[in-house]
Amino acid sequence: MSTVAEIQEAIARLNETEREELRLWLDNYEEDDWDRQITADAASGKLDFLKKQATAAKKQGKLRPLPGEVPHHA
């Protein structure tokens, strides 16, 4: 039996509270993976184009405040 099948069988035996605990753990685990990937991409320069686009948009006065953000006038 594969590890995935074993995990699936174990999940099927969990009660509702335990499944919710597992769901929360998985959400946090996936967020950690995403954080690690975005950090690595930023460090490697893969996201530099976003900074250039934002800087150009700011110079052109095209940026809008985020919802709930107070606009800054510089």
PDB file of N, CA, C and O in Angstrom:
ATOM      1  N   MET A   1       0.852  -1.182   0.000  1.00  0.00           N
ATOM      2  CA  MET A   1       0.000   0.000   0.000  1.00  0.00           C
ATOM      3  C   MET A   1       0.890   1.234   0.000  1.00  0.00           C
ATOM      4  O   MET A   1       1.917   1.278   0.678  1.00  0.00           O
ATOM      5  N   SER A   2       0.479   2.241  -0.775  1.00  0.00           N
ATOM      6  CA  SER A   2       1.280   3.464  -0.853  1.00  0.00           C
ATOM      7  C   SER A   2       1.061   4.331   0.377  1.00  0.00           C
ATOM      8  O   SER A   2       0.074   4.186   1.097  1.00  0.00           O
ATOM      9  N   THR A   3       1.991   5.220   0.595  1.00  0.00           N
ATOM     10  CA  THR A   3       1.880   6.153   1.713  1.00  0.00           C
ATOM     11  C   THR A   3       0.634   7.014   1.578  1.00  0.00           C
ATOM     12  O   THR A   3      -0.043   7.285   2.570  1.00  0.00           O
ATOM     13  N   VAL A   4       0.323   7.447   0.355  1.00  0.00           N
ATOM     14  CA  VAL A   4      -0.855   8.284   0.134  1.00  0.00           C
ATOM     15  C   VAL A   4      -2.116   7.521   0.517  1.00  0.00           C
ATOM     16  O   VAL A   4      -3.001   8.071   1.172  1.00  0.00           O
ATOM     17  N   ALA A   5      -2.203   6.272   0.116  1.00  0.00           N
ATOM     18  CA  ALA A   5      -3.372   5.464   0.459  1.00  0.00           C
ATOM     19  C   ALA A   5      -3.486   5.299   1.980  1.00  0.00           C
ATOM     20  O   ALA A   5      -4.586   5.342   2.533  1.00  0.00           O
ATOM     21  N   GLU A   6      -2.361   5.114   2.640  1.00  0.00           N
ATOM     22  CA  GLU A   6      -2.367   4.983   4.103  1.00  0.00           C
ATOM     23  C   GLU A   6      -2.850   6.275   4.755  1.00  0.00           C
ATOM     24  O   GLU A   6      -3.627   6.243   5.710  1.00  0.00           O
ATOM     25  N   ILE A   7      -2.392   7.398   4.242  1.00  0.00           N
ATOM     26  CA  ILE A   7      -2.817   8.691   4.780  1.00  0.00           C
ATOM     27  C   ILE A   7      -4.308   8.882   4.561  1.00  0.00           C
ATOM     28  O   ILE A   7      -5.024   9.333   5.454  1.00  0.00           O
ATOM     29  N   GLN A   8      -4.773   8.533   3.360  1.00  0.00           N
ATOM     30  CA  GLN A   8      -6.196   8.664   3.064  1.00  0.00           C
ATOM     31  C   GLN A   8      -7.047   7.811   4.006  1.00  0.00           C
ATOM     32  O   GLN A   8      -8.090   8.259   4.483  1.00  0.00           O
ATOM     33  N   GLU A   9      -6.605   6.596   4.270  1.00  0.00           N
ATOM     34  CA  GLU A   9      -7.336   5.725   5.188  1.00  0.00           C
ATOM     35  C   GLU A   9      -7.341   6.307   6.600  1.00  0.00           C
ATOM     36  O   GLU A   9      -8.353   6.249   7.298  1.00  0.00           O
ATOM     37  N   ALA A  10      -6.211   6.863   7.012  1.00  0.00           N
ATOM     38  CA  ALA A  10      -6.129   7.456   8.347  1.00  0.00           C
ATOM     39  C   ALA A  10      -7.047   8.668   8.446  1.00  0.00           C
ATOM     40  O   ALA A  10      -7.711   8.864   9.463  1.00  0.00           O
ATOM     41  N   ILE A  11      -7.086   9.476   7.399  1.00  0.00           N
ATOM     42  CA  ILE A  11      -7.967  10.652   7.397  1.00  0.00           C
ATOM     43  C   ILE A  11      -9.420  10.223   7.486  1.00  0.00           C
ATOM     44  O   ILE A  11     -10.218  10.855   8.179  1.00  0.00           O
ATOM     45  N   ALA A  12      -9.762   9.165   6.795  1.00  0.00           N
ATOM     46  CA  ALA A  12     -11.144   8.671   6.814  1.00  0.00           C
ATOM     47  C   ALA A  12     -11.575   8.261   8.216  1.00  0.00           C
ATOM     48  O   ALA A  12     -12.770   8.253   8.512  1.00  0.00           O
ATOM     49  N   ARG A  13     -10.633   7.923   9.076  1.00  0.00           N
ATOM     50  CA  ARG A  13     -10.955   7.518  10.455  1.00  0.00           C
ATOM     51  C   ARG A  13     -11.030   8.697  11.428  1.00  0.00           C
ATOM     52  O   ARG A  13     -11.426   8.514  12.579  1.00  0.00           O
ATOM     53  N   LEU A  14     -10.660   9.896  10.990  1.00  0.00           N
ATOM     54  CA  LEU A  14     -10.671  11.064  11.873  1.00  0.00           C
ATOM     55  C   LEU A  14     -12.098  11.529  12.128  1.00  0.00           C
ATOM     56  O   LEU A  14     -12.973  11.410  11.271  1.00  0.00           O
ATOM     57  N   ASN A  15     -12.309  12.063  13.329  1.00  0.00           N
ATOM     58  CA  ASN A  15     -13.601  12.685  13.601  1.00  0.00           C
ATOM     59  C   ASN A  15     -13.578  14.112  13.055  1.00  0.00           C
ATOM     60  O   ASN A  15     -12.550  14.578  12.563  1.00  0.00           O
ATOM     61  N   GLU A  16     -14.692  14.787  13.143  1.00  0.00           N
ATOM     62  CA  GLU A  16     -14.820  16.127  12.561  1.00  0.00           C
ATOM     63  C   GLU A  16     -13.801  17.105  13.138  1.00  0.00           C
ATOM     64  O   GLU A  16     -13.203  17.880  12.392  1.00  0.00           O
ATOM     65  N   THR A  17     -13.596  17.083  14.432  1.00  0.00           N
ATOM     66  CA  THR A  17     -12.639  17.982  15.081  1.00  0.00           C
ATOM     67  C   THR A  17     -11.224  17.704  14.604  1.00  0.00           C
ATOM     68  O   THR A  17     -10.462  18.629  14.325  1.00  0.00           O
ATOM     69  N   GLU A  18     -10.878  16.442  14.514  1.00  0.00           N
ATOM     70  CA  GLU A  18      -9.539  16.079  14.047  1.00  0.00           C
ATOM     71  C   GLU A  18      -9.329  16.475  12.583  1.00  0.00           C
ATOM     72  O   GLU A  18      -8.241  16.913  12.207  1.00  0.00           O
ATOM     73  N   ARG A  19     -10.368  16.321  11.760  1.00  0.00           N
ATOM     74  CA  ARG A  19     -10.250  16.743  10.354  1.00  0.00           C
ATOM     75  C   ARG A  19     -10.043  18.247  10.254  1.00  0.00           C
ATOM     76  O   ARG A  19      -9.272  18.714   9.417  1.00  0.00           O
ATOM     77  N   GLU A  20     -10.732  19.011  11.109  1.00  0.00           N
ATOM     78  CA  GLU A  20     -10.548  20.459  11.105  1.00  0.00           C
ATOM     79  C   GLU A  20      -9.128  20.822  11.540  1.00  0.00           C
ATOM     80  O   GLU A  20      -8.512  21.718  10.962  1.00  0.00           O
ATOM     81  N   GLU A  21      -8.613  20.142  12.544  1.00  0.00           N
ATOM     82  CA  GLU A  21      -7.230  20.370  12.974  1.00  0.00           C
ATOM     83  C   GLU A  21      -6.257  20.080  11.821  1.00  0.00           C
ATOM     84  O   GLU A  21      -5.309  20.832  11.596  1.00  0.00           O
ATOM     85  N   LEU A  22      -6.502  18.992  11.103  1.00  0.00           N
ATOM     86  CA  LEU A  22      -5.657  18.630   9.965  1.00  0.00           C
ATOM     87  C   LEU A  22      -5.767  19.677   8.867  1.00  0.00           C
ATOM     88  O   LEU A  22      -4.762  20.048   8.261  1.00  0.00           O
ATOM     89  N   ARG A  23      -6.978  20.155   8.607  1.00  0.00           N
ATOM     90  CA  ARG A  23      -7.204  21.166   7.578  1.00  0.00           C
ATOM     91  C   ARG A  23      -6.410  22.435   7.906  1.00  0.00           C
ATOM     92  O   ARG A  23      -5.758  23.008   7.033  1.00  0.00           O
ATOM     93  N   LEU A  24      -6.469  22.865   9.160  1.00  0.00           N
ATOM     94  CA  LEU A  24      -5.720  24.055   9.579  1.00  0.00           C
ATOM     95  C   LEU A  24      -4.222  23.847   9.444  1.00  0.00           C
ATOM     96  O   LEU A  24      -3.499  24.741   9.003  1.00  0.00           O
ATOM     97  N   TRP A  25      -3.761  22.665   9.825  1.00  0.00           N
ATOM     98  CA  TRP A  25      -2.333  22.358   9.717  1.00  0.00           C
ATOM     99  C   TRP A  25      -1.897  22.397   8.256  1.00  0.00           C
ATOM    100  O   TRP A  25      -0.850  22.959   7.936  1.00  0.00           O
ATOM    101  N   LEU A  26      -2.696  21.799   7.366  1.00  0.00           N
ATOM    102  CA  LEU A  26      -2.360  21.801   5.947  1.00  0.00           C
ATOM    103  C   LEU A  26      -2.353  23.212   5.373  1.00  0.00           C
ATOM    104  O   LEU A  26      -1.481  23.557   4.575  1.00  0.00           O
ATOM    105  N   ASP A  27      -3.322  24.027   5.776  1.00  0.00           N
ATOM    106  CA  ASP A  27      -3.343  25.423   5.311  1.00  0.00           C
ATOM    107  C   ASP A  27      -2.052  26.136   5.687  1.00  0.00           C
ATOM    108  O   ASP A  27      -1.441  26.804   4.853  1.00  0.00           O
ATOM    109  N   ASN A  28      -1.637  25.994   6.943  1.00  0.00           N
ATOM    110  CA  ASN A  28      -0.400  26.628   7.400  1.00  0.00           C
ATOM    111  C   ASN A  28       0.817  26.062   6.678  1.00  0.00           C
ATOM    112  O   ASN A  28       1.739  26.801   6.334  1.00  0.00           O
ATOM    113  N   TYR A  29       0.818  24.765   6.451  1.00  0.00           N
ATOM    114  CA  TYR A  29       1.926  24.106   5.759  1.00  0.00           C
ATOM    115  C   TYR A  29       2.058  24.653   4.339  1.00  0.00           C
ATOM    116  O   TYR A  29       3.163  24.959   3.891  1.00  0.00           O
ATOM    117  N   GLU A  30       0.941  24.775   3.635  1.00  0.00           N
ATOM    118  CA  GLU A  30       0.968  25.291   2.273  1.00  0.00           C
ATOM    119  C   GLU A  30       1.372  26.765   2.249  1.00  0.00           C
ATOM    120  O   GLU A  30       2.090  27.197   1.347  1.00  0.00           O
ATOM    121  N   GLU A  31       0.916  27.533   3.230  1.00  0.00           N
ATOM    122  CA  GLU A  31       1.334  28.937   3.307  1.00  0.00           C
ATOM    123  C   GLU A  31       2.832  29.044   3.517  1.00  0.00           C
ATOM    124  O   GLU A  31       3.482  29.906   2.926  1.00  0.00           O
ATOM    125  N   ASP A  32       3.390  28.172   4.358  1.00  0.00           N
ATOM    126  CA  ASP A  32       4.837  28.177   4.586  1.00  0.00           C
ATOM    127  C   ASP A  32       5.583  27.858   3.293  1.00  0.00           C
ATOM    128  O   ASP A  32       6.599  28.485   2.994  1.00  0.00           O
ATOM    129  N   ASP A  33       5.082  26.881   2.519  1.00  0.00           N
ATOM    130  CA  ASP A  33       5.698  26.555   1.228  1.00  0.00           C
ATOM    131  C   ASP A  33       5.676  27.766   0.309  1.00  0.00           C
ATOM    132  O   ASP A  33       6.675  28.080  -0.337  1.00  0.00           O
ATOM    133  N   TRP A  34       4.521  28.454   0.251  1.00  0.00           N
ATOM    134  CA  TRP A  34       4.387  29.625  -0.613  1.00  0.00           C
ATOM    135  C   TRP A  34       5.345  30.716  -0.158  1.00  0.00           C
ATOM    136  O   TRP A  34       6.002  31.349  -0.985  1.00  0.00           O
ATOM    137  N   ASP A  35       5.430  30.943   1.151  1.00  0.00           N
ATOM    138  CA  ASP A  35       6.341  31.966   1.678  1.00  0.00           C
ATOM    139  C   ASP A  35       7.791  31.658   1.298  1.00  0.00           C
ATOM    140  O   ASP A  35       8.534  32.550   0.890  1.00  0.00           O
ATOM    141  N   ARG A  36       8.187  30.393   1.432  1.00  0.00           N
ATOM    142  CA  ARG A  36       9.556  30.002   1.066  1.00  0.00           C
ATOM    143  C   ARG A  36       9.805  30.233  -0.429  1.00  0.00           C
ATOM    144  O   ARG A  36      10.870  30.713  -0.817  1.00  0.00           O
ATOM    145  N   GLN A  37       8.821  29.890  -1.264  1.00  0.00           N
ATOM    146  CA  GLN A  37       8.991  30.049  -2.707  1.00  0.00           C
ATOM    147  C   GLN A  37       9.075  31.520  -3.094  1.00  0.00           C
ATOM    148  O   GLN A  37       9.930  31.896  -3.896  1.00  0.00           O
ATOM    149  N   ILE A  38       8.207  32.352  -2.542  1.00  0.00           N
ATOM    150  CA  ILE A  38       8.216  33.773  -2.907  1.00  0.00           C
ATOM    151  C   ILE A  38       9.504  34.437  -2.415  1.00  0.00           C
ATOM    152  O   ILE A  38      10.048  35.314  -3.086  1.00  0.00           O
ATOM    153  N   THR A  39       9.986  34.020  -1.251  1.00  0.00           N
ATOM    154  CA  THR A  39      11.241  34.553  -0.725  1.00  0.00           C
ATOM    155  C   THR A  39      12.404  34.164  -1.635  1.00  0.00           C
ATOM    156  O   THR A  39      13.268  34.989  -1.931  1.00  0.00           O
ATOM    157  N   ALA A  40      12.424  32.917  -2.073  1.00  0.00           N
ATOM    158  CA  ALA A  40      13.489  32.454  -2.971  1.00  0.00           C
ATOM    159  C   ALA A  40      13.408  33.175  -4.316  1.00  0.00           C
ATOM    160  O   ALA A  40      14.431  33.573  -4.873  1.00  0.00           O
ATOM    161  N   ASP A  41      12.191  33.340  -4.836  1.00  0.00           N
ATOM    162  CA  ASP A  41      12.038  34.037  -6.116  1.00  0.00           C
ATOM    163  C   ASP A  41      12.494  35.490  -6.010  1.00  0.00           C
ATOM    164  O   ASP A  41      13.147  36.002  -6.920  1.00  0.00           O
ATOM    165  N   ALA A  42      12.161  36.146  -4.920  1.00  0.00           N
ATOM    166  CA  ALA A  42      12.575  37.535  -4.726  1.00  0.00           C
ATOM    167  C   ALA A  42      14.094  37.629  -4.616  1.00  0.00           C
ATOM    168  O   ALA A  42      14.707  38.515  -5.210  1.00  0.00           O
ATOM    169  N   ALA A  43      14.696  36.722  -3.861  1.00  0.00           N
ATOM    170  CA  ALA A  43      16.150  36.749  -3.676  1.00  0.00           C
ATOM    171  C   ALA A  43      16.895  36.476  -4.975  1.00  0.00           C
ATOM    172  O   ALA A  43      17.991  36.993  -5.186  1.00  0.00           O
ATOM    173  N   SER A  44      16.298  35.661  -5.847  1.00  0.00           N
ATOM    174  CA  SER A  44      16.970  35.308  -7.103  1.00  0.00           C
ATOM    175  C   SER A  44      16.770  36.358  -8.199  1.00  0.00           C
ATOM    176  O   SER A  44      17.371  36.272  -9.270  1.00  0.00           O
ATOM    177  N   GLY A  45      15.913  37.355  -7.918  1.00  0.00           N
ATOM    178  CA  GLY A  45      15.682  38.399  -8.910  1.00  0.00           C
ATOM    179  C   GLY A  45      14.509  38.133  -9.839  1.00  0.00           C
ATOM    180  O   GLY A  45      14.223  38.944 -10.720  1.00  0.00           O
ATOM    181  N   LYS A  46      13.827  37.010  -9.655  1.00  0.00           N
ATOM    182  CA  LYS A  46      12.708  36.670 -10.540  1.00  0.00           C
ATOM    183  C   LYS A  46      11.562  37.674 -10.460  1.00  0.00           C
ATOM    184  O   LYS A  46      10.751  37.762 -11.382  1.00  0.00           O
ATOM    185  N   LEU A  47      11.489  38.431  -9.370  1.00  0.00           N
ATOM    186  CA  LEU A  47      10.386  39.372  -9.190  1.00  0.00           C
ATOM    187  C   LEU A  47      10.803  40.821  -9.408  1.00  0.00           C
ATOM    188  O   LEU A  47      10.020  41.737  -9.157  1.00  0.00           O
ATOM    189  N   ASP A  48      12.023  41.032  -9.870  1.00  0.00           N
ATOM    190  CA  ASP A  48      12.506  42.398 -10.086  1.00  0.00           C
ATOM    191  C   ASP A  48      11.626  43.174 -11.061  1.00  0.00           C
ATOM    192  O   ASP A  48      11.471  44.388 -10.931  1.00  0.00           O
ATOM    193  N   PHE A  49      11.053  42.475 -12.034  1.00  0.00           N
ATOM    194  CA  PHE A  49      10.203  43.157 -13.015  1.00  0.00           C
ATOM    195  C   PHE A  49       8.990  43.809 -12.343  1.00  0.00           C
ATOM    196  O   PHE A  49       8.503  44.839 -12.810  1.00  0.00           O
ATOM    197  N   LEU A  50       8.501  43.215 -11.253  1.00  0.00           N
ATOM    198  CA  LEU A  50       7.360  43.800 -10.540  1.00  0.00           C
ATOM    199  C   LEU A  50       7.748  45.129  -9.892  1.00  0.00           C
ATOM    200  O   LEU A  50       6.975  46.086  -9.916  1.00  0.00           O
ATOM    201  N   LYS A  51       8.936  45.179  -9.320  1.00  0.00           N
ATOM    202  CA  LYS A  51       9.413  46.418  -8.713  1.00  0.00           C
ATOM    203  C   LYS A  51       9.560  47.500  -9.776  1.00  0.00           C
ATOM    204  O   LYS A  51       9.196  48.653  -9.548  1.00  0.00           O
ATOM    205  N   LYS A  52      10.094  47.126 -10.937  1.00  0.00           N
ATOM    206  CA  LYS A  52      10.257  48.097 -12.026  1.00  0.00           C
ATOM    207  C   LYS A  52       8.904  48.615 -12.502  1.00  0.00           C
ATOM    208  O   LYS A  52       8.743  49.809 -12.752  1.00  0.00           O
ATOM    209  N   GLN A  53       7.933  47.712 -12.625  1.00  0.00           N
ATOM    210  CA  GLN A  53       6.595  48.126 -13.055  1.00  0.00           C
ATOM    211  C   GLN A  53       5.958  49.064 -12.031  1.00  0.00           C
ATOM    212  O   GLN A  53       5.360  50.075 -12.402  1.00  0.00           O
ATOM    213  N   ALA A  54       6.081  48.740 -10.762  1.00  0.00           N
ATOM    214  CA  ALA A  54       5.495  49.567  -9.707  1.00  0.00           C
ATOM    215  C   ALA A  54       6.170  50.928  -9.638  1.00  0.00           C
ATOM    216  O   ALA A  54       5.501  51.945  -9.457  1.00  0.00           O
ATOM    217  N   THR A  55       7.486  50.953  -9.782  1.00  0.00           N
ATOM    218  CA  THR A  55       8.214  52.221  -9.756  1.00  0.00           C
ATOM    219  C   THR A  55       7.796  53.104 -10.927  1.00  0.00           C
ATOM    220  O   THR A  55       7.601  54.308 -10.763  1.00  0.00           O
ATOM    221  N   ALA A  56       7.660  52.509 -12.099  1.00  0.00           N
ATOM    222  CA  ALA A  56       7.231  53.277 -13.279  1.00  0.00           C
ATOM    223  C   ALA A  56       5.803  53.792 -13.094  1.00  0.00           C
ATOM    224  O   ALA A  56       5.517  54.943 -13.426  1.00  0.00           O
ATOM    225  N   ALA A  57       4.917  52.966 -12.576  1.00  0.00           N
ATOM    226  CA  ALA A  57       3.527  53.380 -12.352  1.00  0.00           C
ATOM    227  C   ALA A  57       3.451  54.506 -11.333  1.00  0.00           C
ATOM    228  O   ALA A  57       2.635  55.418 -11.465  1.00  0.00           O
ATOM    229  N   LYS A  58       4.308  54.441 -10.309  1.00  0.00           N
ATOM    230  CA  LYS A  58       4.324  55.502  -9.292  1.00  0.00           C
ATOM    231  C   LYS A  58       4.777  56.821  -9.918  1.00  0.00           C
ATOM    232  O   LYS A  58       4.180  57.868  -9.669  1.00  0.00           O
ATOM    233  N   LYS A  59       5.826  56.766 -10.727  1.00  0.00           N
ATOM    234  CA  LYS A  59       6.325  57.979 -11.385  1.00  0.00           C
ATOM    235  C   LYS A  59       5.273  58.594 -12.295  1.00  0.00           C
ATOM    236  O   LYS A  59       5.225  59.814 -12.458  1.00  0.00           O
ATOM    237  N   GLN A  60       4.435  57.758 -12.885  1.00  0.00           N
ATOM    238  CA  GLN A  60       3.392  58.221 -13.793  1.00  0.00           C
ATOM    239  C   GLN A  60       2.104  58.587 -13.056  1.00  0.00           C
ATOM    240  O   GLN A  60       1.126  59.006 -13.677  1.00  0.00           O
ATOM    241  N   GLY A  61       2.106  58.430 -11.741  1.00  0.00           N
ATOM    242  CA  GLY A  61       0.921  58.752 -10.954  1.00  0.00           C
ATOM    243  C   GLY A  61      -0.227  57.791 -11.175  1.00  0.00           C
ATOM    244  O   GLY A  61      -1.389  58.168 -11.022  1.00  0.00           O
ATOM    245  N   LYS A  62       0.078  56.562 -11.531  1.00  0.00           N
ATOM    246  CA  LYS A  62      -0.956  55.580 -11.842  1.00  0.00           C
ATOM    247  C   LYS A  62      -1.302  54.657 -10.678  1.00  0.00           C
ATOM    248  O   LYS A  62      -2.202  53.826 -10.801  1.00  0.00           O
ATOM    249  N   LEU A  63      -0.610  54.788  -9.562  1.00  0.00           N
ATOM    250  CA  LEU A  63      -0.897  53.915  -8.428  1.00  0.00           C
ATOM    251  C   LEU A  63      -2.141  54.390  -7.690  1.00  0.00           C
ATOM    252  O   LEU A  63      -2.383  55.589  -7.556  1.00  0.00           O
ATOM    253  N   ARG A  64      -2.914  53.438  -7.222  1.00  0.00           N
ATOM    254  CA  ARG A  64      -4.085  53.748  -6.404  1.00  0.00           C
ATOM    255  C   ARG A  64      -3.870  53.140  -5.026  1.00  0.00           C
ATOM    256  O   ARG A  64      -3.199  52.116  -4.900  1.00  0.00           O
ATOM    257  N   PRO A  65      -4.433  53.757  -3.991  1.00  0.00           N
ATOM    258  CA  PRO A  65      -4.289  53.166  -2.666  1.00  0.00           C
ATOM    259  C   PRO A  65      -5.048  51.836  -2.580  1.00  0.00           C
ATOM    260  O   PRO A  65      -6.044  51.628  -3.272  1.00  0.00           O
ATOM    261  N   LEU A  66      -4.565  50.967  -1.738  1.00  0.00           N
ATOM    262  CA  LEU A  66      -5.266  49.721  -1.468  1.00  0.00           C
ATOM    263  C   LEU A  66      -6.553  50.033  -0.718  1.00  0.00           C
ATOM    264  O   LEU A  66      -6.644  51.066  -0.055  1.00  0.00           O
ATOM    265  N   PRO A  67      -7.544  49.162  -0.810  1.00  0.00           N
ATOM    266  CA  PRO A  67      -8.774  49.402  -0.058  1.00  0.00           C
ATOM    267  C   PRO A  67      -8.464  49.601   1.428  1.00  0.00           C
ATOM    268  O   PRO A  67      -7.759  48.798   2.040  1.00  0.00           O
ATOM    269  N   GLY A  68      -8.998  50.673   1.991  1.00  0.00           N
ATOM    270  CA  GLY A  68      -8.775  50.967   3.405  1.00  0.00           C
ATOM    271  C   GLY A  68      -7.502  51.742   3.688  1.00  0.00           C
ATOM    272  O   GLY A  68      -7.287  52.181   4.818  1.00  0.00           O
ATOM    273  N   GLU A  69      -6.658  51.917   2.688  1.00  0.00           N
ATOM    274  CA  GLU A  69      -5.398  52.637   2.868  1.00  0.00           C
ATOM    275  C   GLU A  69      -5.623  54.129   2.645  1.00  0.00           C
ATOM    276  O   GLU A  69      -6.360  54.530   1.744  1.00  0.00           O
ATOM    277  N   VAL A  70      -4.987  54.931   3.467  1.00  0.00           N
ATOM    278  CA  VAL A  70      -5.060  56.390   3.316  1.00  0.00           C
ATOM    279  C   VAL A  70      -4.051  56.789   2.264  1.00  0.00           C
ATOM    280  O   VAL A  70      -2.873  56.453   2.381  1.00  0.00           O
ATOM    281  N   PRO A  71      -4.498  57.520   1.210  1.00  0.00           N
ATOM    282  CA  PRO A  71      -3.552  57.909   0.171  1.00  0.00           C
ATOM    283  C   PRO A  71      -2.476  58.847   0.713  1.00  0.00           C
ATOM    284  O   PRO A  71      -2.753  59.720   1.536  1.00  0.00           O
ATOM    285  N   HIS A  72      -1.257  58.657   0.243  1.00  0.00           N
ATOM    286  CA  HIS A  72      -0.143  59.520   0.618  1.00  0.00           C
ATOM    287  C   HIS A  72       0.148  60.462  -0.537  1.00  0.00           C
ATOM    288  O   HIS A  72       0.227  60.037  -1.689  1.00  0.00           O
ATOM    289  N   HIS A  73       0.303  61.718  -0.231  1.00  0.00           N
ATOM    290  CA  HIS A  73       0.664  62.682  -1.263  1.00  0.00           C
ATOM    291  C   HIS A  73       2.072  63.151  -1.015  1.00  0.00           C
ATOM    292  O   HIS A  73       2.359  63.799  -0.008  1.00  0.00           O
ATOM    293  N   ALA A  74       2.955  62.818  -1.947  1.00  0.00           N
ATOM    294  CA  ALA A  74       4.364  63.171  -1.752  1.00  0.00           C
ATOM    295  C   ALA A  74       4.782  64.231  -2.720  1.00  0.00           C
ATOM    296  O   ALA A  74       5.937  64.658  -2.707  1.00  0.00           O
TER     297      ALA A  74
END
